Amino acid sequence: MASTQASSIQVFGVGGLPEIAAGDDLSAMITAATDLHDGDVVIVTSKVVSKAEGAVIDLAGVHPSPFAAAWAEQWDKDPRVVEVVLAESRRVVRMSGPVLITETHHGFICANSGVDQSSSGGAGRVVVLPKDPDGSARRLRDGFRSAGLDIAVIVSDTFGRPWREGQTDVAIGIAGMSPITSYIGQRDPHGHEFRVQELCVADELTAAAELVKGNVSRVPVAVVRGFDWEPDESATAQMLLRDPSRDLFR
């Protein structure tokens, strides 16, 4: 197993990328915009992945259901956006005031199914999450590989967290690396055996990357260098979703 311990890592944003449009080759654009090294981890904001894949919806063509219209009127929302949120969910987890928490078709539990109106590329449009974020990450990894680079890829999105204020970026798609490092069975310097300790290194890397990306900086991609990730071609972000039978808060 690769070690996750490092005396230092480098995290830097990739600037200079143009407005992303459907059909753009993100891996080629990122490779051209920065000097990538073998072993880097590239974290790409889901919004630009969605734009490249055409996962953008024109609200002019959305017809709200009676439920969406009624709820939107109650809380001063755009009923078309509410309809998209419902369409992108498999179930509504919680409705509290104007807050709509849903479970997406991927199994992610988040606000508004991850539907985003900001930086959508134009008025009257919303961006939805990629249909298959793990597949998106694999395609990016394959693109880097075709350029002769062995790079792990994470697709990120911004989620809220239970019990804590503020949001943080988390991994919703992954390719090439194990997202979790387990310490179960190992012992600390005092001989204590770890029985449950597992670190979600994918989320930790993703949160660190957000510090150099941000929401208004127009830097949708970051690179983490110096982290010794564990290769795993079969890994997916679905491994990060807790089974309902072990979820104490669902």
C-alpha positions as CSV (number, residue, x, y, z in Angstrom):
1,M,0.0,0.0,0.0
2,A,1.2,3.5,-0.8
3,S,1.8,5.7,2.2
4,T,-0.4,8.8,2.6
5,Q,2.2,10.5,4.9
6,A,4.1,13.3,3.3
7,S,6.3,16.0,4.8
8,S,4.7,18.5,2.3
9,I,2.5,18.7,-0.7
10,Q,1.9,21.4,-3.2
11,V,-1.5,22.6,-4.3
12,F,-1.9,25.1,-7.1
13,G,-4.7,26.2,-9.4
14,V,-4.8,26.0,-13.2
15,G,-5.7,29.4,-14.6
16,G,-6.1,30.6,-18.1
17,L,-8.9,28.2,-19.2
18,P,-11.6,29.7,-21.4
19,E,-15.3,29.4,-20.9
20,I,-16.0,25.7,-21.3
21,A,-18.5,24.6,-23.9
22,A,-20.1,21.3,-24.9
23,G,-17.6,19.0,-26.7
24,D,-14.5,20.6,-25.3
25,D,-11.6,18.3,-24.6
26,L,-10.9,19.1,-20.9
27,S,-7.9,16.9,-20.5
28,A,-6.2,18.4,-23.5
29,M,-7.0,21.9,-22.3
30,I,-5.7,21.3,-18.8
31,T,-2.5,19.7,-20.2
32,A,-1.9,22.7,-22.4
33,A,-2.6,25.1,-19.5
34,T,-0.1,23.8,-17.0
35,D,3.0,21.5,-16.5
36,L,1.6,18.2,-15.2
37,H,3.8,15.5,-13.7
38,D,3.4,11.8,-13.2
39,G,1.8,11.2,-9.8
40,D,-0.2,14.4,-9.7
41,V,-3.8,14.5,-8.6
42,V,-6.0,16.7,-10.8
43,I,-9.2,18.0,-9.2
44,V,-11.8,19.3,-11.7
45,T,-14.9,21.2,-10.6
46,S,-18.0,19.3,-11.7
47,K,-19.5,22.4,-13.3
48,V,-16.9,22.5,-16.1
49,V,-17.2,18.8,-16.6
50,S,-21.0,19.2,-16.9
51,K,-20.5,22.1,-19.4
52,A,-18.1,20.0,-21.5
53,E,-20.6,17.1,-21.5
54,G,-23.6,19.3,-22.3
55,A,-25.2,18.8,-18.9
56,V,-26.8,22.3,-19.1
57,I,-30.5,22.9,-19.2
58,D,-32.3,25.9,-20.8
59,L,-35.1,26.8,-18.4
60,A,-37.2,28.1,-21.2
61,G,-38.0,24.5,-22.1
62,V,-38.9,23.4,-18.5
63,H,-42.5,23.0,-17.5
64,P,-43.0,23.0,-13.7
65,S,-45.3,20.5,-12.1
66,P,-48.1,21.7,-9.8
67,F,-46.0,20.7,-6.8
68,A,-42.9,22.6,-8.0
69,A,-45.0,25.6,-8.8
70,A,-46.7,25.6,-5.4
71,W,-43.5,25.1,-3.4
72,A,-41.7,27.8,-5.5
73,E,-44.4,30.3,-4.9
74,Q,-44.3,29.7,-1.2
75,W,-40.6,30.3,-0.9
76,D,-40.0,32.8,-3.8
77,K,-38.2,30.3,-6.0
78,D,-38.1,29.9,-9.7
79,P,-40.5,27.0,-10.3
80,R,-38.5,25.9,-13.4
81,V,-35.4,25.5,-11.2
82,V,-37.4,23.6,-8.6
83,E,-38.7,21.2,-11.3
84,V,-35.1,20.5,-12.5
85,V,-34.1,19.8,-8.9
86,L,-36.9,17.3,-8.5
87,A,-36.1,15.7,-11.9
88,E,-32.5,15.3,-10.9
89,S,-33.4,13.5,-7.6
90,R,-34.5,10.0,-6.8
91,R,-36.2,11.2,-3.6
92,V,-36.6,14.3,-1.4
93,V,-34.8,13.7,1.9
94,R,-35.9,16.9,3.8
95,M,-37.9,20.0,3.1
96,S,-37.4,22.7,5.8
97,G,-38.4,26.2,5.0
98,P,-36.8,27.1,1.7
99,V,-34.2,24.4,2.0
100,L,-34.7,21.3,-0.3
101,I,-32.4,18.4,0.5
102,T,-32.5,15.6,-2.0
103,E,-30.8,12.3,-2.9
104,T,-29.6,12.5,-6.5
105,H,-29.8,9.6,-8.9
106,H,-26.1,9.0,-8.1
107,G,-26.9,8.5,-4.4
108,F,-25.4,11.8,-3.2
109,I,-27.4,13.6,-0.5
110,C,-27.1,17.4,-1.0
111,A,-29.0,20.6,-1.4
112,N,-31.0,21.0,-4.6
113,S,-29.7,17.9,-6.3
114,G,-26.5,19.8,-7.1
115,V,-28.3,22.0,-9.6
116,D,-26.5,25.3,-10.0
117,Q,-27.5,28.6,-11.5
118,S,-24.2,30.4,-11.0
119,S,-21.6,30.5,-13.8
120,S,-24.0,28.6,-16.0
121,G,-22.7,30.3,-19.1
122,G,-25.8,32.4,-19.8
123,A,-29.0,33.7,-18.3
124,G,-31.9,31.3,-18.0
125,R,-29.8,28.2,-17.8
126,V,-28.8,25.8,-15.0
127,V,-26.0,23.3,-14.7
128,V,-26.7,19.8,-13.4
129,L,-24.3,17.3,-12.1
130,P,-22.5,15.0,-14.7
131,K,-24.6,11.9,-15.4
132,D,-21.7,9.6,-14.4
133,P,-19.0,11.5,-12.5
134,D,-16.8,8.4,-12.2
135,G,-17.0,7.9,-15.9
136,S,-16.1,11.6,-16.4
137,A,-13.0,11.1,-14.2
138,R,-12.0,8.0,-16.1
139,R,-12.2,9.8,-19.4
140,L,-10.0,12.6,-18.1
141,R,-7.5,10.1,-16.7
142,D,-7.5,8.4,-20.1
143,G,-6.9,11.7,-21.8
144,F,-3.9,12.4,-19.5
145,R,-2.6,8.9,-20.1
146,S,-2.7,9.4,-23.9
147,A,-0.4,12.3,-23.3
148,G,2.0,10.0,-21.4
149,L,1.0,11.0,-17.9
150,D,-0.1,8.8,-15.0
151,I,-2.4,11.1,-13.1
152,A,-5.3,10.5,-10.7
153,V,-8.4,12.5,-11.3
154,I,-11.1,13.7,-8.9
155,V,-14.4,15.4,-10.0
156,S,-15.5,17.8,-7.2
157,D,-18.6,19.5,-6.1
158,T,-19.5,21.7,-3.1
159,F,-21.7,20.2,-0.4
160,G,-22.9,21.3,3.0
161,R,-22.3,19.1,6.0
162,P,-24.5,18.0,8.9
163,W,-23.9,19.8,12.2
164,R,-21.4,22.3,10.8
165,E,-21.8,25.7,9.1
166,G,-20.3,26.4,5.7
167,Q,-19.7,24.2,2.7
168,T,-16.7,22.3,1.5
169,D,-15.7,20.6,-1.7
170,V,-16.0,16.8,-1.8
171,A,-15.2,14.1,-4.4
172,I,-18.2,13.0,-6.5
173,G,-16.1,11.2,-9.2
174,I,-12.7,9.5,-9.0
175,A,-10.3,7.6,-11.3
176,G,-7.0,5.9,-10.7
177,M,-6.6,6.1,-7.0
178,S,-8.1,4.6,-3.8
179,P,-10.4,7.2,-2.2
180,I,-10.0,5.8,1.3
181,T,-6.9,4.9,3.4
182,S,-7.6,2.5,6.2
183,Y,-5.7,2.3,9.4
184,I,-7.7,-0.7,10.7
185,G,-5.3,-3.3,12.1
186,Q,-2.4,-0.9,12.5
187,R,-1.1,0.3,15.8
188,D,-0.2,3.8,17.0
189,P,3.1,4.5,18.8
190,H,1.6,3.5,22.1
191,G,0.4,0.1,20.9
192,H,-3.3,1.0,20.4
193,E,-4.8,-0.9,17.6
194,F,-7.1,1.0,15.2
195,R,-10.4,-0.7,14.7
196,V,-12.5,1.9,12.8
197,Q,-10.1,4.6,11.6
198,E,-10.4,5.2,7.8
199,L,-9.5,8.5,6.2
200,C,-11.4,9.8,3.1
201,V,-8.2,11.1,1.4
202,A,-10.2,11.9,-1.8
203,D,-12.4,14.4,0.1
204,E,-9.3,15.8,2.0
205,L,-7.5,16.4,-1.3
206,T,-10.6,17.9,-2.8
207,A,-11.2,20.3,0.1
208,A,-7.5,21.4,-0.1
209,A,-7.9,22.1,-3.9
210,E,-10.9,24.4,-3.2
211,L,-8.6,26.7,-1.4
212,V,-6.9,27.6,-4.7
213,K,-10.0,27.4,-6.9
214,G,-12.9,29.3,-5.3
215,N,-16.3,30.2,-6.7
216,V,-15.5,33.5,-8.4
217,S,-11.8,33.1,-9.4
218,R,-12.5,31.4,-12.7
219,V,-10.0,28.7,-11.7
220,P,-12.0,25.4,-12.0
221,V,-9.1,23.0,-11.9
222,A,-6.4,22.4,-9.3
223,V,-3.4,20.1,-9.0
224,V,-2.1,18.4,-5.9
225,R,1.6,17.4,-6.2
226,G,3.6,15.3,-3.7
227,F,0.8,13.2,-2.3
228,D,1.6,9.5,-2.5
229,W,-1.8,8.1,-3.6
230,E,-2.6,4.4,-3.7
231,P,-3.3,3.3,-7.3
232,D,-6.7,1.6,-7.8
233,E,-8.2,1.4,-11.3
234,S,-11.4,0.0,-10.0
235,A,-12.1,2.8,-7.4
236,T,-15.2,4.9,-7.7
237,A,-16.8,7.6,-5.6
238,Q,-19.6,5.2,-5.0
239,M,-17.3,3.6,-2.4
240,L,-17.7,6.8,-0.3
241,L,-21.5,6.4,0.0
242,R,-22.5,4.8,3.3
243,D,-24.9,1.9,3.1
244,P,-28.3,2.9,4.4
245,S,-28.1,-0.1,6.9
246,R,-25.2,1.6,8.6
247,D,-26.5,5.2,8.2
248,L,-27.6,6.4,11.6
249,F,-29.1,9.7,10.3
250,R,-31.0,8.7,7.2
